[in-house]
Amino acid sequence: MAAHPYRWKDLLAPLGSEKVIRWLMFGVAFATLPLVLNFLLAVTSSREMGLDRLLGQGELLLVSAGVAASGAGELSGEAIAELRRFQIFLSGCAYLLVCTASVWFASTATLKAGGQQVNESAVATGSLVLFVAAVITGMCCVGLSRMRR
């Protein structure tokens, strides 16, 4: 019996599924809500709030770790033989993102607690990059977890 040939169209179709949309709204959007509200409060009180100040403390790194972990969690235990390598790759990417974001946040917090200087611009930019990667990876994990034979 020949293996089912999955095409890119087959792999991308689940990204618009209810499961992915639910994950984006209730997993990602609600996870970022404290940062959005912090920004709105700063704007409302006329405080200057640049990207460095908003994201330079590393909170988005924690959100990124959670987003990537939740995506990988959706994919764990799912097995489609033809896509097993892709599933392993996506899970590996998600766990690498979790580890990187978690360790970076811990290092940033440790530096700040020790009174050392932290490059908030680097933390803000890096955390934004990791967040985008975590959302894309997580969304692919959730989409792939929806696929069946």
C-alpha positions in Angstrom: 0.0 0.0 0.0 1.5 3.4 -1.1 1.9 6.2 1.4 -0.5 9.1 1.1 1.3 11.9 -0.7 0.9 15.1 1.3 1.3 18.3 -0.7 2.0 21.8 0.6 -1.6 22.6 0.0 -2.5 19.8 2.4 -0.1 21.0 5.0 -1.2 24.7 4.8 -5.0 24.0 4.8 -5.3 23.3 8.6 -3.7 26.7 9.4 -7.1 28.3 8.8 -8.9 25.7 11.0 -11.1 26.6 14.0 -8.5 24.9 16.2 -5.7 27.2 15.0 -7.9 30.3 15.2 -9.0 29.3 18.8 -5.3 28.8 19.7 -4.4 32.2 18.3 -7.2 34.0 20.0 -7.2 32.3 23.4 -3.6 31.2 23.6 -1.6 34.0 21.9 -3.8 37.0 22.1 -4.6 36.6 25.8 -1.0 35.9 26.6 0.1 39.2 25.1 -2.8 41.1 26.6 -0.8 42.4 29.6 1.8 43.9 27.3 -0.9 45.6 25.2 -2.6 46.9 28.3 0.7 48.2 29.7 1.3 50.0 26.4 -2.3 51.5 26.4 -1.8 52.6 30.0 1.4 54.4 29.2 -0.1 56.1 26.2 -3.1 57.1 28.2 -1.0 58.7 30.9 1.2 60.4 28.3 4.3 58.5 29.3 6.7 57.8 26.5 6.6 54.2 25.6 9.0 53.0 22.9 9.6 49.4 21.9 12.7 49.2 24.1 10.8 50.3 27.1 7.8 48.1 26.4 9.7 44.9 25.6 13.1 45.5 27.1 12.4 43.8 30.4 12.0 40.4 28.7 8.3 39.7 29.4 7.7 38.9 25.8 10.3 36.1 26.2 8.1 34.4 28.7 5.1 34.8 26.5 7.1 33.3 23.6 8.1 30.3 25.7 4.5 29.7 26.6 3.2 30.1 23.0 5.9 27.7 21.7 5.2 25.2 24.4 1.5 25.2 23.9 2.0 24.6 20.2 4.3 21.7 20.8 1.9 20.3 23.4 -0.9 20.2 20.8 1.4 18.2 18.5 2.7 15.7 21.1 1.2 12.3 20.8 -0.1 12.9 17.3 1.4 10.6 14.7 1.0 10.6 10.9 3.6 8.2 9.6 4.2 10.2 6.4 4.7 13.4 8.3 6.6 12.1 11.3 9.9 13.7 10.3 8.2 17.1 9.9 6.4 16.6 13.3 9.8 15.9 14.9 11.3 19.0 13.3 8.4 21.2 14.4 8.4 19.9 17.9 12.2 20.3 18.1 12.0 23.9 16.9 9.3 24.7 19.4 11.3 23.2 22.3 14.4 25.1 21.2 12.4 28.3 21.2 11.1 27.5 24.7 14.6 26.9 26.1 16.1 29.9 24.4 13.4 32.3 25.5 13.3 30.9 29.1 17.1 31.0 29.6 17.3 34.5 28.0 14.6 35.8 30.3 16.3 34.2 33.4 19.6 35.7 32.4 18.1 39.2 31.8 16.2 39.0 35.2 19.4 37.9 37.0 21.4 40.8 35.5 18.8 43.3 36.4 18.5 41.9 40.0 22.3 42.2 40.3 22.2 45.8 39.3 24.0 45.2 36.0 23.2 47.0 32.8 20.9 45.3 30.3 20.7 46.2 26.7 17.0 46.8 26.5 17.1 47.4 22.8 18.7 43.9 22.2 16.2 42.3 24.5 13.2 44.0 22.8 14.3 43.2 19.3 15.3 39.6 20.2 12.2 38.9 22.1 10.1 40.2 19.2 11.9 37.9 16.8 11.5 34.9 19.1 7.8 35.8 19.6 7.2 35.8 15.8 9.1 32.5 15.5 7.1 31.0 18.4 3.8 32.1 16.9 4.6 30.7 13.5 6.0 27.4 14.9 3.2 27.0 17.3 0.6 27.7 14.6 2.2 25.1 12.4 2.2 22.6 15.3 -1.5 23.2 16.1 -2.4 23.0 12.4 -0.5 19.8 11.9 -2.0 18.3 15.0 -5.4 18.7 13.3 -4.4 16.7 10.3 -5.7 13.1 10.0 -5.3 10.5 7.3 
